[in-house]
Amino acid sequence: MDTISCLLHYPWRTLTALAAVHDVPAHHRYPRREIAQKLSGAIHAHLPQTVAALDPEARAALTALAEADDLALPRPDFVARFGALNPYRPWNPNAPPAPWPVPLSPAATVVHYGLPYPLNLGTRQRPLHVVLLPHDLHETLATHLDLPITLPAPTTPTFPTTSGQGWRRQERRRSRTAPSQPHRLPAPNPGRRAHCTA
């Protein structure tokens, strides 16, 4: 999944908050795709300065994603390692701190700049919450993080199969053939759309 696709999964309030970070005009009179394209361009253009300004913990969060299978990690694992990542609810003054306007954790900091994206790659009934690094950011990020560039451009991380038995068979097959390998995200169902969880 590329940056524009990730941005298009964000609700309007989150898209405009991220646009403000990168000084991209975002108004209801502009089409969402046009804003997403301009914002994606700004995120790419600002990437060297953004990475240079990150503290070691935030850089470690990006490194973990850049080295992960499918450039994504389960959201609970990512939050457990790099801090809270609360939903953005500007209408609620008592809501827990979110990435916008002021991030308070390494996880929130990298999401604040539009580098990884918290998404639900499943459905509302069968959620699959991940934090995903767009594949078009990977090579540049790896360069600025001094990481080896070993992954080809990945396919979109996918949805779980609709069959619970099929999903369990896949997991058993993985555990038999590669017990020491890290958990991989399931393969996508192109007919379904991811949901933003920020």
C-alpha positions in Angstrom: 0.0 0.0 0.0 1.4 3.4 -0.9 1.2 6.7 1.0 -1.7 8.1 -1.0 -3.8 4.9 -0.4 -3.0 5.1 3.3 -4.0 8.8 3.4 -7.3 8.1 1.6 -8.3 5.7 4.4 -8.0 8.5 7.0 -11.2 10.3 8.0 -11.4 14.0 7.1 -10.5 15.2 10.6 -7.3 13.2 10.6 -6.4 14.1 7.0 -6.7 17.8 7.8 -4.7 17.4 11.0 -1.8 15.7 9.2 -2.1 18.3 6.4 -1.5 21.1 8.9 1.7 19.3 10.1 3.1 19.6 6.5 1.6 23.0 5.7 -0.7 21.5 3.0 -3.9 23.5 2.4 -6.9 21.2 3.2 -10.4 22.5 2.6 -13.7 20.8 2.0 -13.8 22.4 -1.5 -10.8 20.4 -2.5 -11.2 16.7 -3.6 -9.9 14.2 -1.0 -7.6 12.6 -3.6 -6.1 16.0 -4.6 -5.3 16.7 -0.9 -3.9 13.2 -0.4 -1.6 13.6 -3.5 -0.3 17.0 -2.3 0.2 15.7 1.2 2.0 12.6 0.0 4.4 14.8 -2.0 5.0 17.0 1.1 5.7 13.9 3.3 8.2 12.6 0.8 9.8 16.1 0.4 10.1 16.6 4.2 11.3 13.0 4.9 15.1 13.7 5.3 14.4 16.6 7.8 11.7 14.7 9.6 13.9 11.6 10.2 16.8 13.8 11.2 14.7 15.5 13.9 13.4 12.2 15.4 14.7 11.0 18.8 16.3 7.5 19.1 13.0 5.9 20.3 11.0 7.3 17.3 13.7 6.1 15.0 13.6 2.7 16.6 9.8 2.6 15.9 10.5 3.3 12.2 13.3 0.7 12.1 11.0 -1.9 13.5 8.4 -1.3 10.8 11.0 -1.0 8.0 12.4 -4.5 9.0 9.0 -6.1 9.6 7.3 -8.6 7.2 5.1 -6.7 4.8 6.3 -3.4 6.4 3.6 -3.8 9.1 3.3 -4.8 12.7 0.2 -5.8 14.8 -1.0 -2.6 16.5 -1.0 -4.1 20.0 2.7 -5.1 19.6 3.7 -1.8 18.2 1.9 0.1 21.0 3.4 -2.2 23.7 6.9 -1.4 22.4 6.6 2.3 21.4 3.8 3.9 23.5 0.2 5.0 23.3 -1.5 5.6 20.0 -4.9 7.0 20.8 -7.7 7.8 18.4 -7.8 11.5 17.3 -11.1 12.9 18.7 -10.8 16.7 18.6 -14.4 17.2 19.7 -13.7 15.6 23.0 -11.6 17.8 25.3 -11.2 14.9 27.7 -10.0 12.3 25.1 -6.6 10.7 25.8 -3.7 12.4 24.0 -3.6 11.5 20.3 -0.9 12.0 17.7 -2.4 15.4 16.9 -1.7 18.1 17.7 1.1 17.1 20.2 2.4 13.5 20.1 3.4 12.1 23.5 5.0 8.8 22.6 7.5 7.5 20.0 4.6 5.7 18.3 2.4 8.9 18.2 5.4 10.9 16.9 6.0 8.9 13.8 2.3 8.7 13.1 2.1 12.5 13.7 4.4 13.0 10.7 2.5 10.6 8.4 5.2 8.0 8.2 3.4 4.8 9.4 -0.4 4.5 9.4 -2.7 2.7 11.9 -5.2 0.9 9.9 -7.8 -1.9 10.2 -7.0 -4.3 7.3 -9.9 -6.6 8.3 -13.5 -5.7 8.8 -15.5 -4.2 11.6 -16.7 -7.7 12.5 -13.2 -9.3 12.0 -10.7 -6.5 12.7 -7.0 -6.8 11.9 -5.4 -3.7 13.4 -1.9 -3.0 12.2 0.6 -0.1 12.0 1.8 0.0 8.4 4.7 1.7 6.6 3.8 2.6 3.0 6.1 0.8 0.6 7.0 4.0 -1.3 8.6 5.4 1.8 10.6 2.3 2.6 13.7 2.8 0.5 14.2 6.4 1.5 13.6 5.7 5.1 16.0 2.7 5.1 18.7 5.0 3.6 18.2 7.7 6.3 18.0 5.0 9.1 21.2 3.3 7.8 19.4 0.1 7.1 20.2 -2.4 4.4 17.6 -2.3 1.6 16.8 -5.9 1.1 13.0 -6.0 0.5 11.4 -5.7 -2.9 8.4 -3.4 -3.1 5.9 -5.4 -1.0 2.3 -6.2 -1.9 -0.5 -4.7 0.2 -0.8 -6.5 3.6 -3.9 -8.5 3.4 -7.1 -9.5 5.0 -7.7 -12.7 6.8 -9.5 -15.4 4.8 -13.3 -15.3 5.3 -13.2 -18.9 6.4 -12.2 -19.4 10.0 -11.1 -23.0 9.3 -9.0 -21.7 6.3 -7.3 -19.2 8.6 -6.5 -21.8 11.2 -5.1 -24.1 8.6 -2.8 -21.3 7.4 -1.6 -20.7 10.9 -1.0 -24.4 11.6 0.9 -24.7 8.3 3.1 -21.7 9.2 3.8 -23.1 12.6 4.9 -26.5 11.2 7.1 -25.1 8.4 8.7 -22.2 10.1 8.2 -22.3 13.9 11.0 -19.8 14.5 9.8 -17.2 12.0 8.0 -14.0 13.1 4.2 -13.7 12.6 3.3 -12.6 9.0 0.2 -10.7 8.1 -2.5 -12.7 6.3 -3.0 -12.3 2.5 -5.4 -9.5 1.3 -8.8 -9.8 0.0 -8.9 -7.0 -2.7 -12.6 -6.7 -2.4 -12.4 -5.2 1.1 -11.2 -1.8 2.2 -9.0 -0.9 5.1 -10.2 1.3 7.9 -8.2 4.0 9.7 -8.0 3.5 13.4 -6.3 6.8 14.3 
